[in-house]
Amino acid sequence: MDVHYRQPHVAEYFGQLSAWLTKPATMRLFETVKHQTTTISVKP
């Protein structure tokens, strides 16, 4: 675990964690609908 905690991405995460925890949480709930296909157009 010591090696993991010294990784740059983990250090960055822990560096930002306190700022994230001071803000109110936002939740988004999604429902999966079976047997339904959705097409999304993507413009380049």
C-alpha positions as CSV (number, residue, x, y, z in Angstrom):
1,M,0.0,0.0,0.0
2,D,2.9,2.4,0.7
3,V,4.0,2.1,-3.0
4,H,0.4,2.8,-4.1
5,Y,0.0,5.8,-1.9
6,R,3.2,7.3,-3.3
7,Q,1.9,7.2,-6.9
8,P,1.4,10.7,-8.4
9,H,-2.3,10.1,-9.3
10,V,-3.1,8.9,-5.8
11,A,-1.2,11.9,-4.3
12,E,-3.3,14.2,-6.5
13,Y,-6.5,12.5,-5.5
14,F,-5.8,12.9,-1.8
15,G,-4.6,16.5,-2.4
16,Q,-8.1,17.4,-3.8
17,L,-10.1,15.3,-1.4
18,S,-10.5,17.8,1.3
19,A,-11.8,20.4,-1.1
20,W,-14.3,17.9,-2.6
21,L,-15.6,17.0,0.9
22,T,-16.4,20.6,1.8
23,K,-19.0,20.9,-1.0
24,P,-22.5,19.5,-0.9
25,A,-22.8,16.2,-2.6
26,T,-24.7,15.9,-5.9
27,M,-26.3,12.7,-6.9
28,R,-27.6,11.6,-10.3
29,L,-29.8,8.6,-10.5
30,F,-30.1,6.7,-13.8
31,E,-32.6,3.9,-14.6
32,T,-31.7,1.3,-17.2
33,V,-34.6,0.3,-19.5
34,K,-34.3,-3.2,-20.8
35,H,-34.8,-3.9,-24.5
36,Q,-34.6,-0.3,-25.5
37,T,-32.1,1.1,-27.9
38,T,-31.1,4.8,-28.0
39,T,-29.2,6.4,-30.8
40,I,-27.1,9.6,-30.2
41,S,-25.8,11.7,-33.1
42,V,-22.3,12.8,-32.7
43,K,-20.9,15.7,-34.7
44,P,-17.2,15.7,-35.4
